[in-house]
Amino acid sequence: MTTVIFVNAAEEEATPSAGLSEEGQDQTRLFTKVLRHIDVTAIYILYMNKAMQTAAPLSELRQLHPVYTG
């Protein structure tokens, strides 16, 4: 059985090019903690900057390279 989990990008700074805010970084750590026991086999992202930063901790934990689909 395949399970698909959709996650919105974490909170970003007021200027999007600045990356994730401190709260957004906390959100990515929580997201990774919650999913650490789930067998994640692929990560797909739609937006390059903020989605990549949001997925980074989980992709590092699972040693996966996010696939950009935008």
Secondary structure, 3 states (H helix, E strand, C coil): CCCCCCCCCCCECCCHHHCECHHHHHHHHHHHHHHCCCCCCCCEECCCHHHHHHHHHHHHHHCCCCEECC
